[in-house]
């Protein structure tokens, strides 16, 4: 059985614009409008899931999706850095930020390491291969990064080299533990 999973990154928010670690904020008006405009461009899916974060749930709603929460697809837990900008953390803890960005096993914020996130997402992907039909998932950008790392067999250090623009679609398909990757398609491009 071939499995297909399509991952949609959330719409723009003020947190994304400010390079702020997720603060539970909403998508902005422009992001919501873009998501509503793209609502009809999504491929049909037998199963629709969403990261539990506010911006993912709001994006799913703006896209007209009735999605179930997928806790295992929650964004990267950045512990005490949540709600701060990267610049703020870099000014207060420059060595910790440098270590975090270069060592995927590091979690100086007290949350989850990139390696742990990649393992969590790999576990979810293995389980997804048992699901019949197409799955559509509205997820945080770091989940998409972890998927790409896993599918390509790249080291977790590659995680920070991947950019995931808002409202783009990244798809994987495969069977028997082997995946193919299709990435970065804007939702409003008439897929």
C-alpha positions in Angstrom: 0.0 0.0 0.0 1.3 3.4 -1.0 0.8 6.1 1.6 0.6 9.8 0.9 0.9 12.6 3.4 0.7 16.3 2.6 1.9 18.9 5.1 0.6 22.5 5.0 2.6 25.1 6.9 0.6 27.7 8.8 -0.4 31.1 7.5 1.6 34.2 8.4 1.5 35.5 11.9 3.2 38.4 13.8 5.3 35.8 15.6 6.7 34.5 12.2 7.3 38.1 11.0 9.3 38.9 14.2 11.3 35.6 14.3 9.5 34.9 17.6 9.4 31.5 19.2 5.8 30.4 19.1 3.9 32.4 21.6 0.4 31.0 21.0 -0.5 34.0 18.9 -3.0 34.0 16.0 -2.4 34.2 12.3 -2.6 37.8 11.0 -5.4 39.2 8.8 -3.3 38.9 5.6 -2.5 35.3 6.4 -6.1 34.4 7.1 -7.2 36.0 3.9 -4.5 34.1 1.9 -5.6 30.8 3.6 -9.3 31.5 2.8 -8.4 32.2 -0.8 -6.5 28.9 -1.0 -9.2 26.8 0.6 -10.2 25.1 -2.7 -6.7 24.3 -3.8 -6.0 21.5 -1.4 -5.9 17.9 -2.5 -8.7 15.6 -1.2 -7.8 13.7 1.9 -9.2 10.7 3.8 -7.8 12.0 7.0 -7.1 15.6 8.2 -4.9 16.4 11.2 -3.5 19.5 12.7 -0.7 20.5 15.1 -2.3 21.6 18.4 -0.9 25.2 18.1 -3.2 28.2 17.7 -1.8 29.3 14.3 -2.2 25.8 12.8 -5.7 25.4 14.1 -6.6 28.8 12.8 -5.0 28.1 9.4 -6.9 24.8 9.2 -10.2 26.6 9.9 -9.4 29.4 7.4 -8.7 26.6 4.8 -12.2 25.2 5.6 -10.7 22.0 7.1 -12.3 19.9 9.9 -9.2 18.5 11.4 -8.4 16.3 14.4 -5.6 17.3 16.8 -2.4 15.4 16.3 -0.4 16.0 19.6 2.5 14.0 18.2 2.9 16.7 15.5 3.1 19.6 18.0 5.8 22.1 17.3 9.3 22.0 18.8 9.2 22.6 22.5 11.6 25.5 23.2 11.0 25.6 26.9 11.6 29.0 28.6 12.4 30.7 25.2 8.7 30.4 24.2 7.4 33.8 23.2 10.8 35.5 22.9 12.4 36.6 19.7 15.6 34.9 18.5 17.3 38.3 18.9 16.2 38.6 22.5 17.5 35.1 23.4 20.7 35.7 21.4 21.4 38.8 23.4 20.7 37.2 26.7 22.2 33.7 26.0 24.5 33.9 23.0 26.4 30.7 23.9 23.2 28.7 24.4 21.7 29.9 21.1 25.0 29.0 19.3 25.0 25.6 20.8 21.4 25.0 20.0 21.8 26.0 16.4 24.9 23.8 15.9 24.2 20.7 18.1 20.9 19.0 17.3 21.1 17.1 20.6 21.2 20.3 22.6 18.2 21.8 24.4 19.5 24.7 26.5 16.0 26.2 26.7 14.9 23.2 28.8 12.5 21.9 26.1 13.0 19.4 23.3 16.2 18.9 21.2 16.0 18.9 17.4 17.1 15.2 17.5 14.2 14.4 19.8 11.8 16.3 17.5 13.0 14.4 14.4 12.6 11.1 16.2 9.1 12.0 17.3 8.1 12.9 13.7 9.8 9.8 12.3 7.7 7.7 14.7 4.6 9.5 13.5 5.6 8.8 9.8 6.0 5.1 10.5 2.5 5.0 12.0 1.2 7.0 9.1 2.3 4.3 6.7 -0.4 2.1 8.2 -3.1 4.6 7.3 -5.0 3.9 4.1 -5.6 6.9 1.8 -4.2 10.4 1.7 -3.5 12.3 5.0 -3.5 16.1 5.0 -1.7 17.7 8.0 -1.6 21.4 8.9 1.7 21.6 10.9 4.3 24.0 12.2 7.3 24.6 9.9 9.6 22.7 12.2 7.5 19.5 11.7 7.9 19.9 7.9 11.7 20.3 8.4 11.8 17.1 10.5 9.8 15.3 7.8 12.3 16.3 5.1 15.2 15.4 7.3 13.7 11.9 7.9 12.6 11.3 4.3 16.0 12.3 2.9 17.9 10.4 5.5 19.7 13.6 6.3 21.5 14.2 9.6 19.5 16.2 12.2 22.0 19.1 11.8 20.4 19.7 8.3 17.2 20.8 10.1 18.3 24.5 10.3 19.2 24.6 6.6 15.5 24.2 5.5 13.2 27.1 5.0 9.4 26.5 5.1 7.4 29.5 3.8 3.9 30.1 5.1 1.0 28.3 3.3 3.1 25.9 1.3 2.5 22.3 0.7 5.1 19.6 1.2 4.1 16.0 0.3 5.6 12.6 0.9 4.5 9.3 -0.6 5.9 5.9 -0.2 5.7 2.4 1.1 7.8 -0.1 3.0 9.7 2.7 4.8 10.8 4.4 1.6 9.5 7.9 0.9 9.6 10.3 -2.0 9.4 14.0 -1.4 7.6 16.8 -3.2 8.1 20.2 -1.4 7.3 23.8 -1.2 4.2 24.3 -3.4 2.3 27.5 -2.6 -1.3 26.7 -1.9 -2.7 29.5 -4.1 -0.7 28.4 -7.2 -3.5 26.2 -8.7 -1.9 22.8 -7.8 
